[in-house]
Amino acid sequence: MDFADKIAALAQRIAKQKDAIETEEATKTAFIMPFLRDLGYDVFDPHVVVPEFTADVGVKKGEKVDYAIKLDGKVVMLIECKPCKGALSTQHMSQLYRYFSVTEARFGILTNGIVYWFFTDLEQPNKMDAKPFFEFDMLNYRPAQVEELKKFATGNFDVTTILETASDLKYGSLLMREIANEIDAPSDEVMRLLIGRVYDGKLTANVLAKFGPLVQKAMKDTVRELVNQRLSSAMDDTAKIALPVTPSEAVKPDAPAVVDAPADGTGELDDIVTTQEEIDGYQIVRAIVREVVKVERVTMRDAKSYCAILLDDNNRRPICRLHLNRGVKYLGLFDADKNEERVRIESLDDIFAHANRLKAAAASYDSAKVKEVATV
């Protein structure tokens, strides 16, 4: 199982268990220790992972950080933990901040087991920055972020390499946040900049008030159009192999596709009609999971009550189910134990909100296959 698969499997576990975890200790045991293990650190070796770490000098008596990570006998990372049901806050940083300045660690981590904030000393040597240079959310991450996280794994850990990219990561993420804020609610500075480029008159208060909603709408429409272009491109790449059919099964372009009845007896052939909406949903799922599996492995098998999206056309490898034939639409998502959770969706666009869980489901079967081979 490679690193990305391990993280995907842990993410599925967290999504399933987070509502049952009440305390900081439970968070450590269920989420944080497995996270450190997936990074390659032996959580049961006190020479590597030191729980309740205490510095010799420079901190309040009796004050500790939850974990110190050691490599070659030197402390390289400090970790402060909080319960998973609470959001992280700068108010939680005080102990980590003090310990950072009196140890040789170059990285501090604040986490609630779901979100991880990574700190270093970019602004002033031996003084931990007030803002993290990297954030990783186990329930909402991108593949590129997994590659950054991988740099902290025991076999890849190199202080110089991480610090070389830390500044770009920090300020790049801050800029993205500012851009998102401007799109959501444009500031006066941005509105004046944009309006001044298209309007020749004086930018009075009345002009700003008139153009304000238009600027906001134009910014959101631009983002939506860029996203649609990317999605259309991804779906065009997969359209040629979307629904493999034999000549006898070919249908007219405007007619619904009729597919084989499932072997489990969920419906008769004449009663199963694959709608265009199901085909579109299938294409969206393929566009999402193509980041983790080859797109030709993703298949659709329709039934009377739902449309199943499978890996390798194997009903033991469900990626999701589309429940679209009734008034209320649902997306069926699967956890590590293949239990289905139905999530209500208003439109097919809502499928994208569950991209990480879909990718985790698709990738998990290859992880299981690797494990099976390893035990033979």
N, C-alpha and C positions, 0 to 999 in steps of 0.2 A: 504494500500500500504506500503510494507516494504521499508527500506532504500535503498537497492540496486535497487529496481524498481523506486524509486524517482530519483535516480541519472541517471538511464538509460533513463527515460523520459526527464529529463533535457538535457542530452547529445543529444538526438534526436532533441530537440528544438534548441540547439546551432548549430548543423550541418545545420539545415534549415535556421537559421536567421543570422549567423555570417557575411555573405557577405553584409548584409544590415545595419550593425551597424558601425557607423563612428566615434563616439566620446567616451570619457571616461565616460561621464554621461550616455550615452545610454548603454554602457557596464554594468555599475552598475545596471541600472534599469532592463535590459533584462536578464542578466546572473548572476551577483554577488549577488544581493538581493534574487533571487530565490534559489541560492546555500545556502545562510545562512538560508533561510526558511526551506530548506530540511534538514539542520543540526539541526533544531528544535528551532532556535532563532527567536523571534518575531521582525521582522525588523521595525515594527511601534511602538515599545516600547522603548523610549529613555533611560530607565533604563537598557535595555539589549543590544541594538545595538545603539551606540552613533556615529552619523555621524559627520564628520569634527572635530574629537577629537583634543583638544589642551591640552598639558601638562602645568603645572603651572611654571615649571622652567627647565633650562638646554637645551632649544632648541632655534632656531632662532625666533625672533619676527614675528608673523603672520604665522608661519609654523604649518601645521596640517597633521595628517594622516586621511585617508578617513573614517575608521571605527575603533571603539574600541568595543570589546565584553566584557560585564560584566556578572559575575555570583556572586550572593550574594553581590552585591554592589562593587565588586573588578574587576579591569581590568585584564582579563586573556589572551586576544589576541588582537593584533594590525594588521590592514589590510591596505595595500597600494595598490591602484588600478591603472591600466593602460588600455589604449584602447585595444580592442581585436585584432585589426589588426596589432599591433606591438608585436614583440617577447620580452620576458622578458630579462632583462640584469642586471648585477651587478651594472650598473650605476643608476638603479632605486632604489637602496637600501638605499640611504643616509638618507632620512627622517626616514624611518623605523628603521635604525640603531641607529640614535640619540634618537628617542623616546623610543626604547627598554631599553636603559640604565637609563632613568629617570622615568620609570613607574614600577609598580609591575608585569607587563605582563611577562609571561614566554615563550610566543610564538608569533612570527611575521609571517605574511603571505603577500607575494608579488604575485599579480595575474593580469592577463589580462582578466579574466572571463572564460578563456579556460584552461590555465595552472595555477596551484597553487604551489608555493614554500613555504614550511613550515620551519621556522628557530627557533632555540632556542640557549642556551648558553652552549653547551657541552664542549667547549674548555677553556673558561674563564668565571667565574660567572659574571652575569649582563652585559656581552658584547656579542652582537649577533654574532654568527658565520658567517663567510664569505660565507659558502656554506650551502644550505638547507639540512636538514636531511630527508626530504620526499618531493617527487614531485608527483602531481596528474594531469594528462591530461584528461580532460573531453571527448576528442575525441579518446583517445588511452590508455585505462586502463585495468588492469587485475582484476579478482574477488578478489584476495588477497589484492589488493590495496584499494578496497572498504571497506574491513574489517578494514584496518588501518585508513582510512578516518573516519569511523564510530566512532572511539575513540574520535573525536572532536565534536560529536553530543552532544547536551545539556544534554541528559539523561545518557550519558556514560563518560562525560568529567571528567578526573581525571589526574592531573598533574603528580603524581608519576608514574602511569601506563604508560603514554605516554613517559615519560623520560626514563623509564626502557628499552624501545625498540628503542628509538630514535637513540642511537649510532649504533646499529646493522643495522637499516634502512639506516642511512647516509652512513656508510662505506661499507655496502653491495651493495648499489646502485652505489657508486663510483667504487667499484671493478668490478661490472658488466659492467660499462662504459669502464673501462680500458681493460677488456677482449674483449669487442666488438671492441675497437680500435685496439687491437693486431691482432684480426682475420682479420680485414679489411686491416691493414698495419702493419705487424709484425715489432717490433723494433729490433735493433741489439742485444740487450740483450736477447730477447726471441729466436731469430734465433740462436744465439750462444749456448744457453741452449739446444735447441732441436737438432740441428745439431750435437753437441758434444755427444749426447746420441746414435747417429746412425752412426757417421762417426769417424773412428779411426785416420785419418790424422790430420795434422796441419790446423787450421782454418784460412787460409789466406784470403785476400781480394777476390781473384779469386774463392775460395771455397764458400765464403758467397754469392758472386754474382750468382754463379751457383745454389746453393741450395735455394736462396731467393724465387723465384717464386714457387718452389716445396713446401716449407714450407707453404706459403700462401694458395696454392691450397689444401694441405693436411688438413689445419685447417678448411677451408670452407667446404671441403668434409665431414669432421668428424661431423661438426655441422649439415649439411644437412642430413647425415645418421641418426644421433640421432633424428632429427625432424621426419624423415620418419618412424622410428621405433615407435615413439609415436603415429603418425597419423595412422599407420597400426594397432596398438593395439586398438586405439579408434574405428576405422572403423570395425574391427573384432568383437568388442563387440556389434555393432549394425546390423551386416550383417544378423543375423538370423531372424530379424524382419524387414528387409529393405522394401520389397514390398509385403504386404499381398495380396494374390491372391487366387481365388477359383480353384479347380482342373481343371475346364474347361478352365481356363485362363493360366494354366501352359505353359511355353515355354521351348524349348531346351536351354541348357547353352549358345550356340553360337548364338542363334537367338535373335533378338530384342524383347523386351516385348511390347505387345499391351495392352493398358489399356482403361477403359471406357471413352467415350466421355464426356466432361463436360456438366453440365446441362444448361449452359448459351448459348449453341448453337454455340460455337466457332469452332466446327469441327464435321465431321462425323466419326463414329467409325472406318471405314475401312481406313480413311486417317491419323489416328493418330498412329504413331509408336514411342515408347519410345526407344531411342538409349542407348547404353552402356555409352556414354559420359554423358547423362542426369542422368542416374542411379549413375554414379560416382560423379557427381556434387551434387546430392541429398544426397549421403552418406557423403560428405564433410560438407554440411550444418548441417546435423544431428550431426556429430562429434563436430561441433563448438557450437551449441546451447544446447547441452546436459548439459552444465554447468548451464543453467538457467531454463530448462524445462525437463520433463521426455521424453526420446528419443522416446518412443512409441507414443507420441502425435504428432510427426512430420510426416506428410504424403506428398505424391506426387500426383498431379493431372495433367496429361498431356493434352495439347491442340495442335491445329495445329501450332500456331505461337509461343508458349512458353510452358515451363514446370513450373507449379506453385508448390512451396513448402509452405504448409499450416500448421497451428496449429489446431489440433483436426479435420482435414479433413473439415474445414469450410472456404469457399472462402471469408468470411468476416474477416478472420484472416490470411492474407498473411504474410509470413516471407520474401520471395523473389520470383523472377521469373528467370528462366534460359532461355536465348535466344541464343540457340546454333546451330540452324539448318541452319544458313546462313553463308556466308563467314566471316563476322565480328561477333564476339561473344560479348554478353552483359550480365551483371548481373543486374537484376531489384531490386532496394532497395526501401523500403517504409519509409516515414516519419510518424510523429504522426497523420497526417490527411489522411494517406493511399494513398498519392500521390506517384506514381512510378518515381524513377530516374534511368535511364539506365546508367550504368557505363561500359565502354569498358574493356574487359579482353582479354588477349592474350592466356591464358590457364586456366585450372581449378585451378591451384595453386594460381592464383590471387584472388580467392575467400577468401583466408585466410586473405588478407589485409583488408577485410571489416568485420572481425569477430565481432568487437564491435557493429556495426550497426545491424548485424544479430541477435546478442544476445539481443540487446535493443528492436528490433521489436518483437521477440518471447516473451520476458518478459512483454512487454507493454500490451498484451491482458489479462494476469492475473491481472495486475494492474487495467485495466478497469473493469474487472469482480468484483474485490474487491470494487471499487467505486460504481458500480451498486448495489451491495448487501447492502452497507452502506447507500444508499439513500432510500431503500425500507422501 
